Amino acid sequence: MAWKAIGIFDSGVGGLTVLREIIGAMPQEDTIYLGDTARVPYGTKSPETVIRFARQIGAFLVSRDIKLLVVACNTASAVSLEILQEELPIPVVGVIEPGAARAAAVTRSGRVGVIGTAGTIRSSAYTKAIKRINPDIEVITGECPMFVPLAEEGWVDNEVARLTAGIYLQGLKEKGVDTLVLGCTHYPLLKGIIGEVMGPGVTLVDSAAETAARVREILETRGELRPSQESGNHHFFVTDVPAGFIRIGNRFLGGDFGDVYQIRLDDEAPQGGDK
């Protein structure tokens, strides 16, 4: 039997935290990752533009015969997930619903914090998802835009990161949240500092880990999980030159890449590889 790969896309490198969790949960699975690095960030773009990008990427990955698509981008999950689920012939999983479900399940006080980029917070996607599960939960949100460059710079355990986290998270601490959703794929790299600032009484929900668990559950249900003795291969595509993606991405993935191919989304032939 020919086993198909899991497709994953993000606007850039952040979705590699989701890929890392998928590899950890299902090391036997093949994956194809696409980072739309020529058009990052998505958070500042209109929903119509993000939907157009998501459709292009979905078509590209489906053409490579994937068995499931992960939208590993909070902005794209917020605006394009339902459209992709309707239009594509395979299961499509976003990063918002799994994180929201976990937060609703673990909160004891009914006060849940969500941190993310300006675009994700403005979309209210996590708030809506949590309230669909339990309308009585109070959701307090906070924008933490500086966490993205800190994660990409590797400044995840120094005084700058600690001070930034202290400023951003103060309001959420004062409002007494007992659960905090890391609503951006960059934020798991700062989990140590965020946990330190929030204190041991606050449960951190990593949407990347919850998404990987959801993917495994779907593949098991569909009988499409590869045998555990198999060993997965991982392929990477980007829409801009690979060098920057590789430099930052090694930090996010916690390991070395194989080849990273630059592609044009209107031309499915790889344009050349780079290590």
Backbone hydrogen bonds in HBPLUS format (Angstrom, degrees):
<---DONOR---> <-ACCEPTOR-->    atom                        ^
c    i                          cat <-CA-CA->   ^        H-A-AA   ^      H-
h    n   atom  resd res      DA  || num        DHA   H-A  angle D-A-AA Bond
n    s   type  num  typ     dist DA aas  dist angle  dist       angle   num
A0067-LYS N   A0005-ALA O   2.86 MM  62  6.03 160.7  1.90 167.5 170.7     1
A0006-ILE N   A0030-ASP O   2.92 MM  24  6.29 160.3  1.96 142.2 144.0     2
A0032-ILE N   A0006-ILE O   2.88 MM  26  6.23 150.3  1.97 156.9 157.9     3
A0007-GLY N   A0068-LEU O   2.89 MM  61  6.10 167.9  1.91 175.4 171.8     4
A0070-VAL N   A0007-GLY O   2.74 MM  63  6.10 154.1  1.80 146.8 155.6     5
A0008-ILE N   A0032-ILE O   2.88 MM  24  6.19 152.2  1.96 164.0 164.4     6
A0034-LEU N   A0008-ILE O   2.87 MM  26  6.35 153.9  1.93 156.5 165.3     7
A0009-PHE N   A0070-VAL O   3.04 MM  61  6.52 156.1  2.10 171.4 179.0     8
A0072-ALA N   A0009-PHE O   2.83 MM  63  5.58 131.4  2.07 151.0 165.6     9
A0010-ASP N   A0034-LEU O   3.10 MM  24  6.58 152.8  2.18 160.7 165.3    10
A0036-ASP N   A0010-ASP O   2.95 MM  26  6.38 164.7  1.97 147.9 151.6    11
A0016-LEU N   A0013-VAL O   2.87 MM   3  5.63 163.8  1.90 126.4 131.9    12
A0017-THR N   A0014-GLY O   3.07 MM   3  6.10 170.1  2.08 129.4 131.2    13
A0018-VAL N   A0015-GLY O   2.97 MM   3  5.16 128.0  2.25 100.4 114.0    14
A0019-LEU N   A0015-GLY O   3.00 MM   4  6.42 157.5  2.05 148.3 154.9    15
A0020-ARG N   A0016-LEU O   2.84 MM   4  5.97 155.1  1.90 141.1 147.6    16
A0021-GLU N   A0017-THR O   3.24 MM   4  6.43 151.5  2.32 134.6 140.9    17
A0022-ILE N   A0018-VAL O   2.92 MM   4  6.24 152.9  1.99 150.4 158.8    18
A0023-ILE N   A0019-LEU O   2.83 MM   4  6.11 162.4  1.86 158.4 162.4    19
A0024-GLY N   A0020-ARG O   2.96 MM   4  6.15 153.0  2.03 140.5 148.5    20
A0025-ALA N   A0021-GLU O   2.87 MM   4  6.07 150.8  1.96 144.9 152.3    21
A0026-MET N   A0022-ILE O   2.77 MM   4  5.78 148.6  1.87 148.1 157.1    22
A0029-GLU N   A0026-MET O   3.03 MM   3  5.73 172.1  2.04 126.6 129.2    23
A0232-GLY N   A0027-PRO O   3.06 MM 205  5.86 150.6  2.15 149.9 146.4    24
A0031-THR N   A0233-ASN O   2.93 MM 202  6.48 154.4  2.00 155.9 163.1    25
A0235-HIS N   A0031-THR O   2.97 MM 204  6.25 160.5  2.01 144.3 150.4    26
A0033-TYR N   A0235-HIS O   2.82 MM 202  6.20 168.3  1.83 161.8 163.7    27
A0237-PHE N   A0033-TYR O   2.80 MM 204  6.14 152.1  1.87 160.4 169.6    28
A0035-GLY N   A0237-PHE O   2.91 MM 202  6.35 159.6  1.95 156.5 158.6    29
A0037-THR N   A0035-GLY O   2.82 MM   2  5.41 139.6  1.99 102.0  90.7    30
A0239-THR N   A0035-GLY O   3.27 MM 204  6.80 134.9  2.48 158.4 162.4    31
A0039-ARG N   A0036-ASP O   3.04 MM   3  5.80 156.3  2.10 119.8 126.7    32
A0045-LYS N   A0042-TYR O   2.95 MM   3  5.38 163.8  1.98 119.5 124.8    33
A0049-THR N   A0046-SER O   3.09 MM   3  5.29 119.0  2.48 102.0 116.1    34
A0050-VAL N   A0046-SER O   3.07 MM   4  6.41 165.2  2.09 159.1 162.9    35
A0051-ILE N   A0047-PRO O   2.88 MM   4  6.06 158.5  1.93 152.3 158.2    36
A0052-ARG N   A0048-GLU O   3.04 MM   4  6.26 153.5  2.11 141.7 148.7    37
A0053-PHE N   A0049-THR O   2.97 MM   4  6.31 160.8  2.01 153.1 157.9    38
A0054-ALA N   A0050-VAL O   2.85 MM   4  6.04 163.2  1.88 150.8 155.9    39
A0055-ARG N   A0051-ILE O   2.92 MM   4  6.12 154.6  1.99 148.5 154.8    40
A0056-GLN N   A0052-ARG O   3.10 MM   4  6.37 159.3  2.15 147.9 153.0    41
A0057-ILE N   A0053-PHE O   2.94 MM   4  6.24 165.5  1.96 157.5 161.1    42
A0058-GLY N   A0054-ALA O   2.80 MM   4  5.89 161.1  1.83 148.0 154.2    43
A0059-ALA N   A0055-ARG O   2.96 MM   4  6.11 160.9  1.99 147.9 152.4    44
A0060-PHE N   A0056-GLN O   2.98 MM   4  6.24 155.3  2.05 145.7 152.9    45
A0061-LEU N   A0057-ILE O   2.92 MM   4  6.18 166.6  1.94 159.1 161.1    46
A0062-VAL N   A0058-GLY O   2.90 MM   4  6.01 160.8  1.94 150.7 156.7    47
A0063-SER N   A0059-ALA O   2.99 MM   4  6.05 146.0  2.11 140.9 149.5    48
A0064-ARG N   A0061-LEU O   2.96 MM   3  5.16 145.8  2.08 101.3 112.1    49
A0065-ASP N   A0062-VAL O   2.88 MM   3  5.15 148.6  1.98 116.3 116.7    50
A0069-LEU N   A0091-PRO O   2.97 MM  22  6.38 166.8  1.99 158.7 162.9    51
A0093-VAL N   A0069-LEU O   2.82 MM  24  6.26 162.4  1.85 163.1 169.0    52
A0071-VAL N   A0093-VAL O   2.75 MM  22  6.08 163.4  1.78 159.4 165.3    53
A0077-SER N   A0073-CYS O   2.83 MM   4  5.94 154.1  1.90 150.4 158.8    54
A0078-ALA N   A0074-ASN O   2.90 MM   4  6.05 152.8  1.98 145.1 152.0    55
A0079-VAL N   A0075-THR O   3.19 MM   4  6.50 151.1  2.28 150.1 156.6    56
A0080-SER N   A0076-ALA O   2.80 MM   4  5.37 156.3  1.85 146.8 153.1    57
A0084-LEU N   A0080-SER O   2.98 MM   4  6.20 167.0  2.00 163.3 166.7    58
A0085-GLN N   A0081-LEU O   2.87 MM   4  6.11 157.2  1.93 153.9 161.2    59
A0086-GLU N   A0082-GLU O   3.01 MM   4  6.21 146.5  2.12 141.9 150.2    60
A0087-GLU N   A0083-ILE O   2.94 MM   4  6.13 153.6  2.01 149.7 157.3    61
A0088-LEU N   A0084-LEU O   2.90 MM   4  5.65 158.4  1.95 151.8 154.0    62
A0100-ALA N   A0096-ILE O   2.91 MM   4  6.08 161.6  1.94 160.1 166.3    63
A0101-ALA N   A0097-GLU O   2.89 MM   4  6.01 161.5  1.92 155.7 160.0    64
A0102-ARG N   A0098-PRO O   3.12 MM   4  6.31 157.5  2.18 143.4 149.1    65
A0103-ALA N   A0099-GLY O   3.00 MM   4  6.21 161.6  2.04 148.9 154.0    66
A0104-ALA N   A0100-ALA O   2.98 MM   4  6.19 162.0  2.02 151.3 155.8    67
A0105-ALA N   A0101-ALA O   3.07 MM   4  6.22 142.8  2.21 139.4 149.4    68
A0105-ALA N   A0102-ARG O   3.13 MM   3  5.06 121.6  2.49  92.1 107.0    69
A0106-VAL N   A0102-ARG O   3.02 MM   4  6.26 146.2  2.14 151.4 159.4    70
A0107-THR N   A0103-ALA O   3.15 MM   4  6.06 148.5  2.25 152.5 156.9    71
A0138-GLU N   A0110-GLY O   2.75 MM  28  6.01 164.6  1.78 170.4 165.0    72
A0178-ASP N   A0111-ARG O   3.11 MM  67  6.24 154.3  2.18 162.2 162.2    73
A0112-VAL N   A0138-GLU O   2.85 MM  26  6.18 161.9  1.89 168.0 173.4    74
A0140-ILE N   A0112-VAL O   2.82 MM  28  6.19 161.1  1.85 153.0 159.6    75
A0113-GLY N   A0179-THR O   2.77 MM  66  6.06 176.8  1.78 162.6 162.0    76
A0181-VAL N   A0113-GLY O   2.79 MM  68  6.15 166.0  1.81 149.0 150.4    77
A0114-VAL N   A0140-ILE O   2.87 MM  26  6.27 145.0  1.99 148.4 153.9    78
A0142-GLY N   A0114-VAL O   2.89 MM  28  6.32 142.4  2.04 158.7 161.9    79
A0115-ILE N   A0181-VAL O   3.09 MM  66  6.32 172.1  2.10 172.3 170.2    80
A0183-GLY N   A0115-ILE O   2.72 MM  68  5.35 133.6  1.93 153.0 167.1    81
A0116-GLY N   A0142-GLY O   3.18 MM  26  6.68 148.3  2.29 156.2 164.0    82
A0144-CYS N   A0116-GLY O   2.93 MM  28  5.77 160.1  1.97 151.1 156.4    83
A0121-ILE N   A0117-THR O   3.00 MM   4  6.21 171.5  2.01 162.0 164.4    84
A0122-ARG N   A0118-ALA O   2.84 MM   4  5.93 162.0  1.87 151.1 156.7    85
A0123-SER N   A0119-GLY O   3.11 MM   4  6.21 142.3  2.25 138.5 147.7    86
A0124-SER N   A0121-ILE O   3.10 MM   3  5.39 151.1  2.19 107.5 116.0    87
A0128-LYS N   A0124-SER O   2.93 MM   4  6.11 169.4  1.94 159.6 162.2    88
A0129-ALA N   A0125-ALA O   2.98 MM   4  6.10 159.4  2.02 144.2 150.5    89
A0130-ILE N   A0126-TYR O   2.83 MM   4  6.01 164.4  1.85 157.7 161.1    90
A0131-LYS N   A0127-THR O   2.96 MM   4  6.08 163.3  1.98 150.4 155.5    91
A0132-ARG N   A0128-LYS O   2.90 MM   4  6.06 134.8  2.11 142.4 154.0    92
A0133-ILE N   A0130-ILE O   3.07 MM   3  5.31 129.0  2.34  99.3 112.3    93
A0134-ASN N   A0130-ILE O   2.92 MM   4  6.25 162.2  1.95 151.6 157.1    94
A0137-ILE N   A0134-ASN O   3.14 MM   3  5.90 169.1  2.16 124.1 127.3    95
A0147-PHE N   A0144-CYS O   3.11 MM   3  5.81 158.8  2.16 121.6 127.7    96
A0148-VAL N   A0145-PRO O   3.32 MM   3  6.04 153.2  2.40 116.3 121.2    97
A0150-LEU N   A0146-MET O   3.21 MM   4  6.36 159.8  2.25 149.8 155.9    98
A0151-ALA N   A0147-PHE O   2.95 MM   4  6.05 158.0  1.99 144.8 150.1    99
A0152-GLU N   A0148-VAL O   3.01 MM   4  6.29 161.6  2.05 154.6 160.0   100
A0153-GLU N   A0149-PRO O   2.90 MM   4  5.95 141.1  2.05 142.6 152.4   101
A0154-GLY N   A0150-LEU O   3.06 MM   4  6.14 117.5  2.47 135.3 150.2   102
A0155-TRP N   A0150-LEU O   2.87 MM   5  4.98 138.7  2.04 156.6 155.4   103
A0154-GLY N   A0151-ALA O   3.14 MM   3  5.09 145.0  2.27  95.6 106.1   104
A0162-ARG N   A0158-ASN O   2.95 MM   4  6.18 158.4  1.99 152.4 159.5   105
A0163-LEU N   A0159-GLU O   2.82 MM   4  5.94 164.9  1.85 152.0 155.1   106
A0164-THR N   A0160-VAL O   2.96 MM   4  6.06 162.7  1.99 148.6 154.0   107
A0165-ALA N   A0161-ALA O   2.91 MM   4  6.02 165.2  1.94 148.3 152.6   108
A0166-GLY N   A0162-ARG O   2.96 MM   4  6.11 154.0  2.03 142.1 149.8   109
A0167-ILE N   A0163-LEU O   3.03 MM   4  6.31 154.4  2.10 149.2 154.6   110
A0168-TYR N   A0164-THR O   2.96 MM   4  6.20 175.3  1.96 159.6 160.7   111
A0169-LEU N   A0165-ALA O   2.88 MM   4  5.79 162.8  1.91 152.0 156.6   112
A0173-LYS N   A0169-LEU O   2.98 MM   4  6.24 155.0  2.04 156.9 164.6   113
A0174-GLU N   A0170-GLN O   2.93 MM   4  6.23 159.9  1.97 153.1 158.5   114
A0175-LYS N   A0171-GLY O   3.07 MM   4  6.28 140.6  2.23 139.6 149.7   115
A0176-GLY N   A0173-LYS O   3.01 MM   3  5.27 158.6  2.06 107.2 113.7   116
A0203-THR N   A0178-ASP O   2.91 MM  25  6.24 163.2  1.94 142.0 138.3   117
A0180-LEU N   A0203-THR O   2.81 MM  23  6.18 159.2  1.85 160.0 161.7   118
A0205-VAL N   A0180-LEU O   2.79 MM  25  5.96 166.1  1.81 151.1 151.5   119
A0182-LEU N   A0205-VAL O   2.90 MM  23  6.01 175.4  1.90 164.4 163.4   120
A0187-TYR N   A0184-CYS O   3.04 MM   3  5.54 141.2  2.20 112.5 122.4   121
A0189-LEU N   A0186-HIS O   3.22 MM   3  6.21 156.3  2.28 128.0 132.5   122
A0190-LEU N   A0187-TYR O   2.79 MM   3  5.27 149.7  1.88 116.8 126.4   123
A0191-LYS N   A0188-PRO O   3.16 MM   3  4.88 162.8  2.19 105.2 106.1   124
A0194-ILE N   A0190-LEU O   2.94 MM   4  6.12 171.3  1.95 164.9 167.9   125
A0195-GLY N   A0191-LYS O   2.86 MM   4  5.90 163.4  1.88 149.6 154.2   126
A0196-GLU N   A0192-GLY O   3.00 MM   4  6.15 149.8  2.09 140.4 149.3   127
A0197-VAL N   A0193-ILE O   2.95 MM   4  6.21 159.1  1.99 154.2 158.4   128
A0198-MET N   A0194-ILE O   2.93 MM   4  6.11 164.8  1.95 152.8 157.3   129
A0199-GLY N   A0195-GLY O   2.89 MM   4  5.80 148.2  1.99 142.4 150.3   130
A0202-VAL N   A0199-GLY O   3.27 MM   3  6.06 168.6  2.28 124.1 126.0   131
A0210-GLU N   A0206-ASP O   3.15 MM   4  6.48 162.5  2.18 155.4 160.7   132
A0211-THR N   A0207-SER O   2.84 MM   4  5.94 149.6  1.93 145.5 153.5   133
A0212-ALA N   A0208-ALA O   3.08 MM   4  6.36 158.3  2.13 147.8 152.9   134
A0213-ALA N   A0209-ALA O   3.12 MM   4  6.39 154.3  2.19 143.8 150.6   135
A0214-ARG N   A0210-GLU O   3.03 MM   4  6.30 150.5  2.12 142.5 150.4   136
A0215-VAL N   A0211-THR O   2.93 MM   4  6.23 157.7  1.98 153.2 159.1   137
A0216-ARG N   A0212-ALA O   3.03 MM   4  6.29 164.2  2.05 150.9 154.6   138
A0217-GLU N   A0213-ALA O   3.04 MM   4  6.23 157.4  2.09 144.4 150.8   139
A0218-ILE N   A0214-ARG O   2.98 MM   4  6.28 158.6  2.03 152.8 157.6   140
A0219-LEU N   A0215-VAL O   3.00 MM   4  6.25 169.4  2.01 157.9 160.4   141
A0220-GLU N   A0216-ARG O   2.90 MM   4  6.06 156.9  1.96 150.4 157.0   142
A0221-THR N   A0217-GLU O   3.01 MM   4  6.17 162.1  2.05 146.5 151.4   143
A0222-ARG N   A0218-ILE O   2.99 MM   4  6.21 150.6  2.08 147.7 155.7   144
A0224-GLU N   A0219-LEU O   2.79 MM   5  4.89 156.9  1.84 153.4 153.1   145
A0223-GLY N   A0220-GLU O   3.09 MM   3  5.07 155.7  2.16 101.2 108.7   146
A0230-GLU N   A0227-PRO O   3.03 MM   3  5.76 166.4  2.05 123.6 128.0   147
A0261-TYR N   A0236-PHE O   2.96 MM  25  6.26 170.2  1.97 147.9 145.5   148
A0238-VAL N   A0261-TYR O   2.82 MM  23  6.19 151.2  1.91 152.7 157.3   149
A0263-ILE N   A0238-VAL O   2.80 MM  25  6.12 156.8  1.85 162.9 170.9   150
A0246-ILE N   A0242-PRO O   2.90 MM   4  6.06 159.7  1.94 165.3 172.0   151
A0247-ARG N   A0243-ALA O   2.99 MM   4  6.24 162.2  2.02 152.2 157.0   152
A0248-ILE N   A0244-GLY O   3.07 MM   4  6.25 175.6  2.07 157.1 157.3   153
A0249-GLY N   A0245-PHE O   2.69 MM   4  5.41 147.1  1.80 139.4 151.0   154
A0250-ASN N   A0246-ILE O   3.10 MM   4  5.96 152.0  2.18 143.3 145.5   155
A0251-ARG N   A0248-ILE O   3.05 MM   3  5.61 135.1  2.25 112.1 122.8   156
A0252-PHE N   A0249-GLY O   2.99 MM   3  4.96 111.9  2.47  94.7 111.2   157
A0253-LEU N   A0249-GLY O   2.83 MM   4  5.98 166.8  1.84 165.7 168.0   158
A0254-GLY N   A0250-ASN O   2.97 MM   4  5.66 133.9  2.18 129.4 140.5   159
A0260-VAL N   A0274-ASP O   3.05 MM  14  5.43 155.3  2.11 148.0 155.9   160
A0274-ASP N   A0260-VAL O   3.06 MM  14  5.43 131.0  2.31 130.1 143.9   161
A0262-GLN N   A0272-GLY O   3.35 MM  10  6.17 155.5  2.41 168.0 169.2   162
A0271-GLN N   A0262-GLN O   2.78 MM   9  5.43 158.7  1.82 165.1 172.4   163
A0267-ASP N   A0264-ARG O   2.88 MM   3  5.12 158.6  1.93 113.4 118.0   164
